[in-house]
């Protein structure tokens, strides 16, 4: 009888600890709940970091970076093997033109002339993917995944957009929008790399 009671108490204590540890891992940024894990290409990824993109004091989106293992430097994040994900959860409505232009500006700021030439068709494809939508609204979620042996795959609210873009160097160029030498926002770069 006492063994049964001890087991039940131990089980309840363990369940409470699990619940508390799960709650401690949950991340909320600007009112947006950011999942602490993601599955890409049947691989479990961990949230490396998350932060808020602002521009002229306006909150634009919450970004999350998912990798197989935590990385704290841009070089390590770019070199990380396996699938990767950048998630963007919109906080403010933006037109597809604004989003496309922001992505293209980020690529232009962080790519050499040679890379821009190499990636021209893929940059054009990314612009066309988002050009199909008039606007991206608050709570819409964009996932930009790297899937080995497939390429860069873009999703809007779980719906796949366009065709995969096969060049891994292009995916890394996309990551440099946030992690490059001229990132979209320095504070967001630090947060995606796990800094507070």
C-alpha positions in Angstrom: 0.0 0.0 0.0 2.7 2.5 1.0 4.7 1.5 -2.1 1.7 2.3 -4.3 1.3 5.7 -2.6 5.0 6.5 -3.0 4.9 5.5 -6.7 1.8 7.8 -7.3 3.5 10.7 -5.4 6.7 10.2 -7.4 4.8 10.0 -10.7 2.9 13.2 -9.9 6.1 15.0 -8.9 7.8 13.9 -12.1 4.7 15.0 -14.1 4.8 18.4 -12.5 8.5 18.8 -13.2 8.0 17.8 -16.8 5.2 20.3 -17.1 7.3 23.1 -15.5 10.3 22.3 -17.6 8.1 22.4 -20.8 6.7 25.8 -19.7 10.2 27.1 -19.1 11.2 26.3 -22.6 8.2 28.0 -24.2 9.2 31.3 -25.8 7.0 34.3 -26.3 8.1 37.3 -28.3 5.9 40.4 -28.7 2.8 38.3 -27.9 3.7 35.6 -30.4 4.2 32.0 -29.1 7.3 30.5 -30.7 7.6 26.7 -30.8 10.7 25.4 -29.1 11.0 22.7 -31.8 10.1 22.0 -35.4 10.2 19.0 -37.7 11.7 19.4 -41.1 12.4 16.5 -43.5 11.5 14.0 -40.6 14.2 15.6 -38.5 13.6 17.2 -35.1 15.1 20.7 -34.9 15.6 22.9 -31.9 14.8 26.6 -31.6 18.2 28.3 -31.7 16.8 31.7 -30.9 13.9 34.0 -31.6 13.4 37.8 -31.8 11.4 40.7 -33.1 12.0 42.6 -36.3 11.2 46.2 -36.0 11.5 49.1 -38.5 11.0 52.8 -37.7 9.5 51.7 -34.3 7.0 49.4 -36.0 6.9 45.8 -35.0 7.0 43.8 -38.3 7.5 40.1 -37.5 8.8 37.6 -35.0 11.6 35.4 -36.4 12.8 32.0 -35.2 15.8 30.0 -36.3 15.7 26.2 -36.0 18.8 24.0 -36.3 19.6 20.4 -35.3 21.9 21.7 -32.6 22.3 25.1 -30.9 24.8 27.4 -32.6 26.1 30.8 -31.2 28.0 32.2 -34.2 26.8 33.0 -37.8 29.6 30.8 -39.2 28.5 27.8 -37.2 24.8 28.4 -38.0 25.5 28.6 -41.7 27.8 25.5 -41.6 25.4 23.4 -39.5 24.5 20.2 -41.3 21.0 18.8 -42.0 17.7 20.6 -42.3 17.2 24.2 -41.1 14.2 26.5 -40.8 13.6 30.2 -40.5 10.1 31.0 -39.4 8.5 34.5 -39.6 5.2 35.2 -37.8 3.8 38.5 -39.0 2.9 41.1 -36.4 2.0 43.8 -38.9 0.4 43.6 -42.3 2.8 44.1 -45.2 2.2 44.0 -48.9 3.9 41.2 -50.9 5.9 43.9 -52.7 7.2 45.2 -49.4 8.2 41.7 -48.2 9.8 40.8 -51.5 11.7 44.1 -51.5 12.9 43.5 -47.9 14.1 40.0 -48.8 15.9 41.2 -52.0 17.5 44.1 -50.1 18.7 41.7 -47.4 20.2 39.4 -50.1 21.8 42.4 -51.9 23.4 43.7 -48.7 25.0 40.4 -47.8 26.0 38.9 -51.1 29.0 39.6 -53.3 28.5 40.7 -56.9 29.5 37.2 -58.0 26.9 35.6 -55.6 24.2 38.0 -56.9 24.9 36.9 -60.4 24.9 33.2 -59.4 21.6 33.6 -57.4 19.8 35.9 -59.8 17.2 33.3 -61.0 16.6 32.1 -57.4 16.2 35.7 -56.2 13.7 36.3 -59.0 11.8 33.1 -58.0 11.6 34.2 -54.3 10.2 37.5 -55.4 7.6 35.8 -57.6 6.6 33.4 -54.8 5.6 36.3 -52.6 4.3 38.4 -55.5 1.4 36.0 -55.9 -0.1 37.4 -52.6 -1.4 40.9 -52.3 -0.4 41.1 -48.6 0.8 39.1 -45.7 -1.4 39.6 -42.6 -0.8 39.6 -38.9 -0.5 36.0 -37.6 0.4 34.6 -41.0 3.4 32.4 -40.7 6.1 32.0 -43.3 8.6 29.1 -43.1 11.7 29.0 -45.2 13.2 25.5 -44.9 16.4 23.9 -46.1 15.6 20.3 -47.0 18.8 18.3 -47.9 18.6 16.8 -51.4 15.5 18.9 -52.2 16.4 22.6 -51.6 14.9 25.7 -50.2 11.2 25.2 -49.7 8.9 28.1 -48.7 5.5 27.7 -46.9 2.8 30.2 -46.0 0.5 29.0 -43.2 1.6 25.4 -44.0 0.9 25.7 -47.7 3.9 25.1 -50.0 4.7 28.0 -52.3 6.5 27.5 -55.6 9.1 24.9 -56.4 12.1 24.0 -54.3 15.3 26.1 -55.1 18.1 23.5 -55.0 21.3 25.5 -54.2 22.3 25.3 -50.5 24.5 28.4 -51.0 21.3 30.3 -51.8 19.7 29.1 -48.6 22.7 30.3 -46.7 22.4 33.6 -48.5 18.8 33.8 -47.2 20.1 33.1 -43.7 22.5 36.0 -44.1 19.6 38.4 -44.3 19.4 37.9 -40.5 22.9 36.6 -39.7 25.1 38.3 -42.2 27.5 41.2 -41.8 24.7 43.7 -42.7 21.7 42.0 -41.0 18.1 43.2 -41.1 18.6 44.2 -37.5 21.6 43.7 -35.2 19.5 42.9 -32.1 17.5 40.3 -34.0 20.8 38.7 -35.2 21.9 38.4 -31.6 18.6 36.9 -30.5 18.5 34.3 -33.3 22.0 33.2 -32.1 20.6 32.7 -28.6 21.7 35.9 -26.9 19.2 37.5 -24.6 
